[in-house]
Amino acid sequence: MRYPNLRIMTVLAVMSCTMLAPSHPLRAEEFATGVTQGVAAHERAVESSTGNKGVATYYASRYKGRRTSSGDRYNPAKLTAAHNNIPLGTKVKVTNLDNDREVVVTVNDRCRKRKSRLIDLSRAAARKLDFLRQGRARVLITAL
Protein backbone atom coordinates (compact mmCIF):
# COMPACT_ATOMS: atom_id res chain seq x y z
CA MET A 1 0.00 0.00 0.00
CA ARG A 2 1.48 3.29 -1.08
CA TYR A 3 -0.16 5.64 1.51
CA PRO A 4 -0.84 3.65 4.70
CA ASN A 5 -2.12 6.66 6.67
CA LEU A 6 -4.60 7.68 3.97
CA ARG A 7 -7.13 5.02 5.01
CA ILE A 8 -6.96 6.14 8.66
CA MET A 9 -7.31 9.80 7.72
CA THR A 10 -10.33 9.01 5.51
CA VAL A 11 -12.06 7.12 8.32
CA LEU A 12 -11.40 9.98 10.74
CA ALA A 13 -12.73 12.54 8.27
CA VAL A 14 -15.95 10.56 7.75
CA MET A 15 -16.40 10.13 11.50
CA SER A 16 -15.94 13.83 12.19
CA CYS A 17 -18.52 14.73 9.52
CA THR A 18 -21.11 12.46 11.11
CA MET A 19 -20.46 14.07 14.50
CA LEU A 20 -21.29 17.53 13.13
CA ALA A 21 -24.95 16.71 12.41
CA PRO A 22 -27.04 17.19 15.57
CA SER A 23 -29.11 14.29 16.84
CA HIS A 24 -31.94 16.36 18.36
CA PRO A 25 -34.82 16.60 15.83
CA LEU A 26 -35.45 20.34 16.16
CA ARG A 27 -31.79 21.16 16.08
CA ALA A 28 -31.32 18.87 13.08
CA GLU A 29 -34.01 20.88 11.25
CA GLU A 30 -32.30 24.14 12.19
CA PHE A 31 -28.99 22.67 11.08
CA ALA A 32 -30.43 21.71 7.68
CA THR A 33 -32.10 25.09 7.09
CA GLY A 34 -29.09 27.08 8.24
CA VAL A 35 -30.98 28.69 11.12
CA THR A 36 -29.09 28.25 14.34
CA GLN A 37 -29.87 28.95 17.94
CA GLY A 38 -27.28 31.71 17.93
CA VAL A 39 -29.83 34.36 16.99
CA ALA A 40 -32.24 33.24 19.69
CA ALA A 41 -29.43 33.05 22.23
CA HIS A 42 -28.33 36.56 21.26
CA GLU A 43 -31.87 37.90 21.75
CA ARG A 44 -32.25 36.12 25.11
CA ALA A 45 -28.92 37.47 26.33
CA VAL A 46 -29.79 41.03 25.38
CA GLU A 47 -33.27 40.75 26.89
CA SER A 48 -31.94 39.26 30.12
CA SER A 49 -29.29 41.95 30.35
CA THR A 50 -31.80 44.78 29.98
CA GLY A 51 -32.33 46.43 33.30
CA ASN A 52 -29.91 44.25 35.29
CA LYS A 53 -28.66 45.71 38.55
CA GLY A 54 -25.41 44.64 40.09
CA VAL A 55 -21.86 45.59 40.94
CA ALA A 56 -19.39 46.97 38.41
CA THR A 57 -15.63 46.95 38.74
CA TYR A 58 -12.91 48.05 36.35
CA TYR A 59 -9.94 46.37 34.70
CA ALA A 60 -6.61 46.36 36.49
CA SER A 61 -3.70 48.21 34.88
CA ARG A 62 -1.89 44.96 34.10
CA TYR A 63 -4.43 44.11 31.37
CA LYS A 64 -3.43 47.06 29.19
CA GLY A 65 -2.52 45.79 25.71
CA ARG A 66 -3.74 42.24 26.28
CA ARG A 67 -6.14 40.64 23.82
CA THR A 68 -9.83 40.58 24.71
CA SER A 69 -12.32 37.87 23.73
CA SER A 70 -13.24 39.84 20.62
CA GLY A 71 -9.60 39.95 19.51
CA ASP A 72 -9.11 43.66 20.22
CA ARG A 73 -6.38 44.82 22.53
CA TYR A 74 -7.57 46.30 25.82
CA ASN A 75 -7.15 50.05 25.86
CA PRO A 76 -8.00 51.73 29.19
CA ALA A 77 -8.82 54.99 27.38
CA LYS A 78 -11.69 53.45 25.36
CA LEU A 79 -15.23 52.94 26.62
CA THR A 80 -15.38 49.15 26.68
CA ALA A 81 -16.65 46.44 29.03
CA ALA A 82 -16.58 42.73 29.80
CA HIS A 83 -19.77 40.78 30.54
CA ASN A 84 -20.66 37.09 30.83
CA ASN A 85 -23.78 36.89 28.65
CA ILE A 86 -24.16 39.99 26.52
CA PRO A 87 -22.98 39.31 22.96
CA LEU A 88 -19.69 40.85 21.92
CA GLY A 89 -20.11 44.13 20.06
CA THR A 90 -23.32 45.10 21.86
CA LYS A 91 -23.55 48.64 23.19
CA VAL A 92 -24.95 48.99 26.69
CA LYS A 93 -25.74 51.97 28.87
CA VAL A 94 -24.31 51.67 32.37
CA THR A 95 -25.79 53.91 35.06
CA ASN A 96 -24.12 54.42 38.43
CA LEU A 97 -26.97 54.11 40.93
CA ASP A 98 -25.13 56.15 43.59
CA ASN A 99 -24.68 59.34 41.53
CA ASP A 100 -26.87 58.79 38.40
CA ARG A 101 -23.96 59.20 35.99
CA GLU A 102 -24.26 57.27 32.73
CA VAL A 103 -21.89 55.97 30.09
CA VAL A 104 -22.38 53.95 26.90
CA VAL A 105 -19.83 51.16 26.47
CA THR A 106 -19.22 48.40 23.94
CA VAL A 107 -18.95 44.82 25.24
CA ASN A 108 -15.75 43.38 23.78
CA ASP A 109 -14.66 40.85 26.40
CA ARG A 110 -15.88 38.14 28.75
CA CYS A 111 -15.38 38.21 32.49
CA ARG A 112 -15.23 35.34 34.92
CA LYS A 113 -18.57 34.31 36.34
CA ARG A 114 -18.87 35.65 39.85
CA LYS A 115 -21.93 36.32 41.93
CA SER A 116 -20.43 39.52 43.32
CA ARG A 117 -19.75 41.23 39.98
CA LEU A 118 -21.98 41.92 36.98
CA ILE A 119 -19.69 43.81 34.60
CA ASP A 120 -16.05 44.89 34.24
CA LEU A 121 -15.52 48.35 32.76
CA SER A 122 -12.51 50.06 31.26
CA ARG A 123 -10.78 52.73 33.35
CA ALA A 124 -12.25 55.48 31.12
CA ALA A 125 -15.77 54.21 31.76
CA ALA A 126 -15.09 53.93 35.50
CA ARG A 127 -13.77 57.49 35.47
CA LYS A 128 -16.94 58.76 33.74
CA LEU A 129 -19.07 56.92 36.28
CA ASP A 130 -16.87 58.34 39.07
CA PHE A 131 -15.93 55.19 40.97
CA LEU A 132 -12.18 54.90 40.39
CA ARG A 133 -11.41 55.51 44.06
CA GLN A 134 -14.01 53.09 45.39
CA GLY A 135 -13.09 50.36 42.91
CA ARG A 136 -16.68 49.18 42.57
CA ALA A 137 -20.13 50.68 42.16
CA ARG A 138 -23.76 49.60 42.10
CA VAL A 139 -24.92 49.94 38.49
CA LEU A 140 -27.88 49.41 36.19
CA ILE A 141 -27.15 47.94 32.76
CA THR A 142 -29.48 48.64 29.85
CA ALA A 143 -28.87 47.16 26.40
CA LEU A 144 -29.19 49.61 23.51
Backbone as CSV, one residue per row, in Angstrom:
resi,resn,N_x,N_y,N_z,CA_x,CA_y,CA_z,C_x,C_y,C_z
1,MET,0.846,-1.171,0.000,0.000,0.000,0.000,0.892,1.235,0.000
2,ARG,0.608,2.150,-0.880,1.480,3.291,-1.076,1.341,4.335,0.031
3,TYR,0.097,4.647,0.467,-0.160,5.641,1.509,-0.896,4.969,2.672
4,PRO,-0.184,4.414,3.622,-0.837,3.654,4.697,-1.694,4.540,5.606
5,ASN,-1.357,5.794,5.779,-2.122,6.663,6.670,-3.360,7.252,5.995
6,LEU,-3.469,7.105,4.692,-4.596,7.676,3.968,-5.916,7.033,4.391
7,ARG,-5.912,5.715,4.595,-7.130,5.025,5.015,-7.567,5.507,6.405
8,ILE,-6.642,5.667,7.307,-6.958,6.138,8.660,-7.496,7.562,8.609
9,MET,-6.877,8.405,7.824,-7.314,9.797,7.716,-8.707,9.880,7.100
10,THR,-9.014,9.024,6.129,-10.332,9.005,5.508,-11.391,8.593,6.519
11,VAL,-11.106,7.578,7.309,-12.059,7.120,8.323,-12.298,8.224,9.342
12,LEU,-11.255,8.890,9.775,-11.396,9.981,10.745,-12.201,11.144,10.167
13,ALA,-11.994,11.445,8.909,-12.733,12.535,8.270,-14.217,12.212,8.186
14,VAL,-14.543,10.973,7.834,-15.949,10.564,7.749,-16.583,10.587,9.134
15,MET,-15.864,10.131,10.143,-16.398,10.127,11.501,-16.646,11.542,12.003
16,SER,-15.756,12.459,11.715,-15.938,13.831,12.190,-17.112,14.498,11.494
17,CYS,-17.375,14.169,10.228,-18.524,14.734,9.520,-19.830,14.236,10.114
18,THR,-19.883,12.981,10.521,-21.114,12.464,11.112,-21.344,13.039,12.490
19,MET,-20.298,13.467,13.178,-20.459,14.066,14.496,-20.970,15.488,14.409
20,LEU,-20.833,16.155,13.274,-21.290,17.526,13.127,-22.801,17.636,13.085
21,ALA,-23.494,16.650,12.522,-24.954,16.711,12.410,-25.574,16.462,13.782
22,PRO,-26.433,17.378,14.260,-27.035,17.193,15.570,-28.038,16.040,15.571
23,SER,-28.200,15.415,16.736,-29.111,14.289,16.840,-30.504,14.716,17.279
24,HIS,-30.631,15.876,17.920,-31.936,16.357,18.364,-32.755,16.764,17.144
25,PRO,-34.060,16.355,17.043,-34.823,16.602,15.825,-34.995,18.078,15.486
26,LEU,-35.276,18.924,16.472,-35.451,20.340,16.161,-34.129,20.976,15.747
27,ARG,-33.087,20.605,16.428,-31.788,21.157,16.079,-31.321,20.650,14.719
28,ALA,-31.685,19.415,14.385,-31.322,18.871,13.076,-32.017,19.675,11.985
29,GLU,-33.279,20.076,12.234,-34.006,20.879,11.252,-33.349,22.250,11.111
30,GLU,-32.982,22.845,12.239,-32.304,24.139,12.193,-30.969,24.011,11.470
31,PHE,-30.281,22.901,11.719,-28.991,22.674,11.085,-29.149,22.595,9.572
32,ALA,-30.202,21.887,9.115,-30.428,21.709,7.685,-30.839,23.005,7.000
33,THR,-31.625,23.853,7.706,-32.103,25.092,7.094,-31.111,26.231,7.241
34,GLY,-30.083,26.033,8.043,-29.090,27.082,8.236,-29.447,28.049,9.349
35,VAL,-30.580,27.843,10.002,-30.978,28.694,11.121,-30.435,28.059,12.392
36,THR,-29.670,28.792,13.129,-29.094,28.246,14.343,-29.711,28.898,15.565
37,GLN,-29.362,28.393,16.695,-29.872,28.955,17.935,-29.089,30.192,18.341
38,GLY,-28.083,30.554,17.584,-27.277,31.714,17.927,-28.085,32.990,17.963
39,VAL,-29.002,33.164,17.028,-29.831,34.362,16.993,-30.725,34.405,18.216
40,ALA,-31.365,33.290,18.528,-32.243,33.239,19.693,-31.445,33.456,20.976
41,ALA,-30.270,32.871,21.051,-29.431,33.050,22.232,-29.012,34.505,22.370
42,HIS,-28.701,35.143,21.253,-28.333,36.561,21.259,-29.483,37.403,21.805
43,GLU,-30.709,37.138,21.301,-31.869,37.905,21.751,-32.145,37.671,23.229
44,ARG,-32.018,36.407,23.688,-32.248,36.122,25.107,-31.225,36.820,25.981
45,ALA,-29.968,36.829,25.539,-28.920,37.467,26.333,-29.144,38.963,26.441
46,VAL,-29.548,39.590,25.336,-29.793,41.035,25.376,-31.013,41.328,26.238
47,GLU,-32.078,40.519,26.087,-33.272,40.746,26.893,-32.981,40.555,28.372
48,SER,-32.219,39.513,28.718,-31.938,39.257,30.122,-31.005,40.298,30.699
49,SER,-30.223,40.949,29.846,-29.290,41.947,30.352,-29.947,43.305,30.497
50,THR,-31.127,43.495,29.911,-31.799,44.776,29.975,-32.302,45.004,31.385
51,GLY,-31.846,46.078,31.982,-32.330,46.431,33.301,-31.706,45.641,34.431
52,ASN,-30.573,44.981,34.225,-29.912,44.246,35.290,-29.215,45.201,36.239
53,LYS,-29.373,44.943,37.533,-28.664,45.709,38.546,-27.607,44.816,39.161
54,GLY,-26.478,45.405,39.480,-25.408,44.637,40.089,-24.221,45.517,40.385
55,VAL,-23.087,44.889,40.584,-21.857,45.593,40.936,-20.929,45.626,39.733
56,ALA,-20.377,46.802,39.482,-19.393,46.968,38.411,-18.022,47.213,39.026
57,THR,-17.019,46.667,38.390,-15.629,46.948,38.742,-14.938,47.392,37.471
58,TYR,-13.635,47.687,37.565,-12.915,48.048,36.347,-11.640,47.235,36.238
59,TYR,-11.129,47.155,35.003,-9.941,46.370,34.696,-8.721,46.898,35.459
60,ALA,-7.889,45.983,35.874,-6.611,46.360,36.488,-5.650,46.856,35.411
61,SER,-4.677,47.622,35.815,-3.704,48.207,34.880,-2.913,47.148,34.124
62,ARG,-2.727,46.000,34.737,-1.888,44.963,34.102,-2.497,44.395,32.820
63,TYR,-3.781,44.632,32.568,-4.427,44.109,31.369,-4.246,45.004,30.145
64,LYS,-3.631,46.138,30.307,-3.427,47.059,29.185,-2.639,46.360,28.077
65,GLY,-3.192,46.390,26.868,-2.523,45.794,25.714,-2.804,44.324,25.496
66,ARG,-3.425,43.662,26.458,-3.739,42.240,26.280,-4.946,42.076,25.365
67,ARG,-5.030,40.928,24.722,-6.143,40.639,23.823,-7.413,40.351,24.624
68,THR,-8.529,40.861,24.119,-9.829,40.577,24.714,-10.465,39.406,23.963
69,SER,-11.630,38.987,24.384,-12.317,37.869,23.729,-12.688,38.180,22.286
70,SER,-12.885,39.456,21.989,-13.241,39.838,20.621,-12.019,39.936,19.712
71,GLY,-10.824,39.855,20.294,-9.601,39.951,19.509,-8.950,41.322,19.576
72,ASP,-9.684,42.317,20.064,-9.111,43.661,20.215,-8.146,43.668,21.391
73,ARG,-7.255,44.629,21.375,-6.379,44.818,22.528,-7.052,45.769,23.509
74,TYR,-6.939,45.461,24.804,-7.566,46.297,25.817,-6.858,47.643,25.880
75,ASN,-7.645,48.688,25.767,-7.147,50.055,25.862,-7.929,50.733,26.976
76,PRO,-7.277,51.131,28.068,-7.995,51.727,29.191,-8.643,53.069,28.857
77,ALA,-8.257,53.694,27.761,-8.820,54.988,27.384,-10.124,54.857,26.592
78,LYS,-10.451,53.644,26.130,-11.685,53.447,25.363,-12.822,53.040,26.291
79,LEU,-14.044,53.285,25.837,-15.227,52.944,26.620,-15.678,51.529,26.260
80,THR,-15.094,50.554,26.952,-15.384,49.145,26.684,-15.733,48.446,27.986
81,ALA,-16.252,47.200,27.851,-16.651,46.437,29.030,-16.537,44.947,28.768
82,ALA,-16.553,44.191,29.859,-16.584,42.731,29.804,-17.830,42.264,30.543
83,HIS,-18.547,41.318,29.933,-19.768,40.779,30.539,-19.866,39.301,30.200
84,ASN,-20.542,38.532,31.052,-20.656,37.087,30.834,-21.563,36.719,29.671
85,ASN,-22.750,37.348,29.592,-23.779,36.888,28.654,-23.998,37.786,27.457
86,ILE,-23.835,39.059,27.603,-24.165,39.988,26.515,-23.251,39.722,25.330
87,PRO,-23.805,39.601,24.136,-22.983,39.305,22.955,-21.924,40.377,22.709
88,LEU,-20.784,39.933,22.228,-19.694,40.854,21.924,-20.138,41.837,20.850
89,GLY,-19.746,43.093,21.010,-20.108,44.128,20.057,-21.374,44.885,20.428
90,THR,-22.089,44.432,21.442,-23.322,45.096,21.862,-22.985,46.342,22.667
91,LYS,-23.712,47.413,22.399,-23.552,48.641,23.186,-24.555,48.611,24.321
92,VAL,-24.091,48.941,25.513,-24.952,48.989,26.693,-24.752,50.311,27.416
93,LYS,-25.828,50.768,28.038,-25.744,51.972,28.867,-25.595,51.507,30.302
94,VAL,-24.569,52.015,30.976,-24.307,51.666,32.366,-24.564,52.910,33.200
95,THR,-25.436,52.793,34.196,-25.789,53.910,35.065,-25.317,53.613,36.472
96,ASN,-24.550,54.537,37.045,-24.117,54.422,38.430,-25.305,54.800,39.308
97,LEU,-25.779,53.877,40.119,-26.970,54.110,40.932,-26.705,55.049,42.106
98,ASP,-25.446,55.261,42.465,-25.129,56.145,43.589,-25.128,57.618,43.199
99,ASN,-24.763,57.924,41.932,-24.680,59.336,41.531,-25.407,59.632,40.214
100,ASP,-26.087,58.655,39.640,-26.871,58.786,38.404,-26.058,59.191,37.180
101,ARG,-24.768,58.964,37.194,-23.957,59.201,35.989,-24.127,58.015,35.051
102,GLU,-24.067,58.307,33.742,-24.262,57.274,32.725,-23.115,57.272,31.728
103,VAL,-22.889,56.100,31.145,-21.893,55.970,30.087,-22.343,54.838,29.164
104,VAL,-22.084,54.996,27.873,-22.382,53.947,26.896,-21.068,53.258,26.545
105,VAL,-21.040,51.938,26.729,-19.832,51.164,26.466,-20.144,50.049,25.476
106,THR,-19.103,49.533,24.854,-19.220,48.396,23.940,-18.657,47.163,24.626
107,VAL,-19.420,46.083,24.640,-18.950,44.824,25.238,-17.999,44.166,24.251
108,ASN,-16.735,43.998,24.669,-15.751,43.379,23.778,-14.958,42.272,24.465
109,ASP,-15.403,41.862,25.660,-14.660,40.851,26.398,-15.614,40.070,27.293
110,ARG,-15.137,38.964,27.790,-15.876,38.143,28.745,-15.185,38.246,30.100
111,CYS,-15.975,38.219,31.158,-15.381,38.210,32.494,-15.737,36.893,33.179
112,ARG,-14.966,36.578,34.189,-15.227,35.341,34.917,-16.574,35.439,35.616
113,LYS,-17.255,34.320,35.704,-18.568,34.310,36.344,-18.394,34.385,37.853
114,ARG,-18.888,35.460,38.406,-18.872,35.650,39.848,-20.219,36.203,40.269
115,LYS,-20.658,35.807,41.426,-21.928,36.321,41.929,-21.801,37.769,42.376
116,SER,-20.612,38.171,42.763,-20.434,39.516,43.317,-20.299,40.597,42.248
117,ARG,-20.019,40.217,40.993,-19.753,41.234,39.976,-20.581,40.965,38.727
118,LEU,-21.149,42.037,38.174,-21.978,41.918,36.984,-21.213,42.275,35.721
119,ILE,-20.369,43.309,35.799,-19.692,43.812,34.604,-18.338,44.384,34.996
120,ASP,-17.365,44.257,34.094,-16.048,44.893,34.240,-15.967,46.014,33.217
121,LEU,-15.598,47.192,33.655,-15.518,48.346,32.763,-14.069,48.761,32.555
122,SER,-13.833,49.485,31.478,-12.514,50.062,31.256,-12.310,51.203,32.250
123,ARG,-11.074,51.638,32.406,-10.785,52.734,33.346,-11.471,54.021,32.914
124,ALA,-11.583,54.262,31.607,-12.246,55.478,31.120,-13.724,55.468,31.503
125,ALA,-14.359,54.312,31.383,-15.772,54.208,31.762,-15.933,54.377,33.272
126,ALA,-15.032,53.790,34.043,-15.090,53.933,35.502,-14.883,55.392,35.905
127,ARG,-14.015,56.073,35.183,-13.774,57.491,35.469,-15.035,58.309,35.198
128,LYS,-15.705,58.021,34.074,-16.936,58.757,33.743,-18.046,58.478,34.751
129,LEU,-18.064,57.263,35.282,-19.070,56.919,36.285,-18.638,57.330,37.691
130,ASP,-17.415,57.805,37.819,-16.872,58.337,39.071,-16.811,57.290,40.194
131,PHE,-16.166,56.146,39.892,-15.930,55.190,40.974,-14.519,54.612,40.948
132,LEU,-13.563,55.379,40.413,-12.179,54.900,40.395,-11.630,54.717,41.804
133,ARG,-11.933,55.633,42.699,-11.408,55.510,44.063,-12.028,54.344,44.816
134,GLN,-13.325,54.158,44.661,-14.007,53.088,45.392,-13.663,51.706,44.833
135,GLY,-13.428,51.631,43.532,-13.089,50.355,42.911,-14.292,49.555,42.452
136,ARG,-15.454,49.866,42.966,-16.682,49.184,42.568,-17.852,50.116,42.787
137,ALA,-18.941,49.846,42.047,-20.134,50.676,42.156,-21.363,49.850,41.840
138,ARG,-22.484,50.223,42.436,-23.760,49.598,42.097,-24.240,50.249,40.798
139,VAL,-24.568,49.410,39.801,-24.919,49.938,38.489,-26.184,49.276,37.956
140,LEU,-26.772,49.933,36.971,-27.880,49.407,36.193,-27.405,49.317,34.757
141,ILE,-27.580,48.148,34.139,-27.149,47.936,32.759,-28.378,47.855,31.876
142,THR,-28.387,48.651,30.802,-29.483,48.635,29.850,-28.903,48.441,28.447
143,ALA,-29.349,47.409,27.753,-28.872,47.159,26.399,-29.478,48.167,25.443
144,LEU,-28.682,48.641,24.493,-29.188,49.611,23.510,-29.448,48.931,22.185
